[in-house]
Amino acid sequence: MTQRKLRLGAFIMATGHHIAAWRHPGSQADAGINIDHYVQLAQTAERGLFDQVFVADSPGQRHRGDEDSLSRQGRVSYFEPVTLWAALSQVTRHIGFVATASTTYEDPYLLARKFASLDHISKGRAAWNVVTTSADNVHGNFGLAAHPDPAARYARAHEFVEVVKGLWDSFEDDAFVRDASTGVYFDPRKLHALNHVGKHFKVEGPLNIERPPQGHPVIVQAGSSEDGKELAAATAEAIFTAWTSREEAQAFYTDVKGRMAKYGRRPEQLLVLPGISPVIGRTEEEARAKWAELQALIHPSVGLNVLQPFWPHDDLSRWDLDAPPPYYPEPPQGVNSRAHVVIQLARRERFTVRQLYEYLAGARGHWVVVGTPAQIADQMQDWFEHGAADGFNVMPPVLPQSLDEFVDLVVPELQRRGLFRTAYEGRTLRENLGLARPASRYANPAAQAA
Ligand SMILES: Cc1cc2nc3c(=O)[nH]c(=O)nc-3n(C[C@H](O)[C@H](O)[C@H](O)COP(=O)(O)O)c2cc1C
């Protein structure tokens, strides 16, 4: 039996995941709109035999805050994911491309068409990160009076994904004969209109592009609420998630995979990929010094901006950074629950204001592992072998530097342990991830078996 291998995705945040990364000498400050930078990152990830690269996305500016903190944000200008990946697919051969697109703010026909194109352009390496958009300040870009609530967003998301999958099946796999001698280009009996009529969408079809090489681009999901887990159990083939302890990650893993049977799915049809932000040093001291160097680059107004949602009515700029906050708030509405755990910790440990924002701002609450390549590999192995992860979304704190370090130092360590591939197994992203190619809903079962 072949040993189970862990899956690796590179989660690329333009200048790096650390909130102050753009100020670090190892980063590319204009990364968000620097195509050469992304070419380098995709090629580095492919050199490291990563399964996929991924960019997060939101259809609008997310930042709130005063002019000073806004002026110091490094994440206000960046490429649209599908166009970015289409370009990068031409300078790589193996790596997969996960593009984020919103079921709340996009249109299913146009989205199905874009991702089918990306799958053809990349020769079967496309994936869609299905998000309902968590930002509550982008609805104005789409003529809506308010951001729809989570239940409404997820109800729309379920139907959206079904419509998109149906449209991808418009042409059967063998619809195109292109026989110059008979003059027959394709078989119209193998082209199907969807004629979908649902609560949220009415879509005729068919799609104006043939079935994607992967049948369907890989479906990824990134929400961890009850509704998010149901959507993943029903439709996703990979789920991105954020945990900082193995126990929490195990509970999530068991929970989400346990929901799949009622949708007629098996646990291995969904890969659970938590995030890890590795700060790598050749020695432990070097790694700790690197982390401290990054934390010191957080400008106080940027750090305080991270804390502002907890104390919405206070002028935080008057606070002493090196003393604990003057008081602790009751949990305000709309601030995520993970951050509340951090506030409790800060209260218990008597964190100063600076320590508190450094804790929250470092990797936005994701799992940060500071250490040598062997220590980082130990942690990944531990989660992988104890039912907490099928692989990881690697979140380099500084780009390009930290991705190079991971590929040069941690990947060989994982390979030595037999945990990670030494060559790509397949041609498509599905083949590399070990995911089956979905049959068309119109395919003849007898022909399938033959
Ligand atoms: C690794 C990761 C990546 C994510 N990427 C995005 C993204 O690009 N765009 C987005 O709107 N939400 C993104 N999310 C957030 C989720 O899609 C979701 O909106 C959020 O977790 C709130 O949904 P929930 O209430 O179901 O957890 C991401 C979450 C994780 C863990």
The ligand as an SDF file (V2000), in Angstrom:
LIG
                    3D

 31 33  0  0  0  0  0  0  0  0999 V2000
   -7.6690   29.9560    4.8190 C   0  0  0  0  0  0  0  0  0  0  0  0
   -8.9180   30.7460    4.6530 C   0  0  0  0  0  0  0  0  0  0  0  0
   -9.0700   31.5250    3.5270 C   0  0  0  0  0  0  0  0  0  0  0  0
  -10.1910   32.3160    3.3570 C   0  0  0  0  0  0  0  0  0  0  0  0
  -10.2910   33.0860    2.2380 N   0  0  0  0  0  0  0  0  0  0  0  0
  -11.3500   33.8980    2.0880 C   0  0  0  0  0  0  0  0  0  0  0  0
  -11.4400   34.7680    0.9810 C   0  0  0  0  0  0  0  0  0  0  0  0
  -10.5670   34.7820    0.1280 O   0  0  0  0  0  0  0  0  0  0  0  0
  -12.5130   35.5770    0.8680 N   0  0  0  0  0  0  0  0  0  0  0  0
  -13.5130   35.5800    1.7950 C   0  0  0  0  0  0  0  0  0  0  0  0
  -14.4620   36.3180    1.6330 O   0  0  0  0  0  0  0  0  0  0  0  0
  -13.4540   34.7750    2.8680 N   0  0  0  0  0  0  0  0  0  0  0  0
  -12.3950   33.9440    3.0260 C   0  0  0  0  0  0  0  0  0  0  0  0
  -12.3060   33.1420    4.1170 N   0  0  0  0  0  0  0  0  0  0  0  0
  -13.3660   33.2420    5.1000 C   0  0  0  0  0  0  0  0  0  0  0  0
  -14.4570   32.2610    4.9150 C   0  0  0  0  0  0  0  0  0  0  0  0
  -14.8000   32.0760    3.6000 O   0  0  0  0  0  0  0  0  0  0  0  0
  -15.6910   32.6610    5.6750 C   0  0  0  0  0  0  0  0  0  0  0  0
  -16.2670   33.7840    5.0570 O   0  0  0  0  0  0  0  0  0  0  0  0
  -15.4190   33.0100    7.0730 C   0  0  0  0  0  0  0  0  0  0  0  0
  -14.6950   31.9630    7.6600 O   0  0  0  0  0  0  0  0  0  0  0  0
  -16.7380   33.2360    7.7660 C   0  0  0  0  0  0  0  0  0  0  0  0
  -17.5800   32.1920    7.3940 O   0  0  0  0  0  0  0  0  0  0  0  0
  -18.0200   31.1700    8.4400 P   0  0  0  0  0  0  0  0  0  0  0  0
  -18.9130   31.9870    9.2900 O   0  0  0  0  0  0  0  0  0  0  0  0
  -18.7100   30.0630    7.7000 O   0  0  0  0  0  0  0  0  0  0  0  0
  -16.7480   30.6840    9.1080 O   0  0  0  0  0  0  0  0  0  0  0  0
  -11.2020   32.3230    4.3230 C   0  0  0  0  0  0  0  0  0  0  0  0
  -11.0660   31.5180    5.4710 C   0  0  0  0  0  0  0  0  0  0  0  0
   -9.9410   30.7260    5.6370 C   0  0  0  0  0  0  0  0  0  0  0  0
   -9.8180   29.8760    6.8500 C   0  0  0  0  0  0  0  0  0  0  0  0
  1  2  1  0
  2  3  1  0
  2 30  2  0
  3  4  2  0
  4  5  1  0
  4 28  1  0
  5  6  2  0
  6  7  1  0
  6 13  1  0
  7  8  2  0
  7  9  1  0
  9 10  1  0
 10 11  2  0
 10 12  1  0
 12 13  2  0
 13 14  1  0
 14 15  1  0
 14 28  1  0
 15 16  1  0
 16 17  1  0
 16 18  1  0
 18 19  1  0
 18 20  1  0
 20 21  1  0
 20 22  1  0
 22 23  1  0
 23 24  1  0
 24 25  2  0
 24 26  1  0
 24 27  1  0
 28 29  2  0
 29 30  1  0
 30 31  1  0
M  END
$$$$
